[in-house]
Amino acid sequence: MSHFDLTDGLMWYVVFVYSTVCHEAGHAWSAMKLGDRTAYDGGQVSLDPIPHIRREPFGMVLVPIASFLLGGWMMGWASAPYDPQWAERHPRRAAWMAMAGPAANLALMLLAALLIRVGMEWGFFQPPDFLSSAHIADGVGGRGFEFAAQFVSILFSLNLLLFTFNLLPLPPFDGSNIPFFFLSHSAADKYRQLMWNPTTRFIGLILAFRGFGYIYPTIQTYALNLLYPGIHYS
């Protein structure tokens, strides 16, 4: 592997780890604030990646590195524990906890977008001729600006993907918790039983991985056209 590829891989991994940590810390922090201290007691209310890696070493280390080496993209997962009895007693609180993870990714994506726009205003970045996940912006004026542009590009791309993927309204993804905002307590109990059925979760995973590739390019194009109004990427 070349030095450039090694640098690429390290940059992707740093962004992946901290984006995933922010997602899980969002779950853990919101659960703590809403009355469930399970994740707090497990050390997940933290931006320190070590407790999260300790909990999910396979999803946080082995799979991301292997997926990058094999496909040039970081895939993986982490998790934050919670008390299922608390979630059963307070379905709307559990739904807020679920939404806090994607909200953290949305915040990171918006931060990356802000940095890209500021970089363009200051003449450090410019829109690229050809878009890729690692080149949402091009650096102008030296290797340092190219490195910075690549970093914020990956930050934008990965968190856009994590935000949209986790909001899919299918179990076991966070978006499947949205109905809890609107259901009565008895209906929430029935929905929860359906959502936690292993067959339902397996079907949800299959549908997500088969269908996401069809809808994500449209979402990505829309986000990029908001980032660069007037250019109209397609």
HELIX and SHEET records of a PDB file:
HELIX    1   1 HIS A    3  LYS A   33  1                                  31    
HELIX    2   2 THR A   38  ASP A   41  1                                   4    
HELIX    3   3 PRO A   49  ARG A   55  1                                   7    
HELIX    4   4 PRO A   57  PRO A   57  1                                   1    
HELIX    5   5 PHE A   58  LEU A   62  3                                   5    
HELIX    6   6 VAL A   63  GLY A   71  1                                   9    
HELIX    7   7 PRO A   84  ARG A   89  1                                   6    
HELIX    8   8 PRO A   91  GLU A  121  1                                  31    
HELIX    9   9 ARG A  143  ASN A  166  1                                  24    
HELIX   10  10 ASP A  174  PHE A  181  5                                   8    
HELIX   11  11 HIS A  185  MET A  195  1                                  11    
HELIX   12  12 PRO A  198  LEU A  227  1                                  30    
SHEET    1   A 2 PHE A 125  GLN A 126  0                                        
SHEET    2   A 2 ASP A 138  GLY A 139 -1                                        
END                                                                             
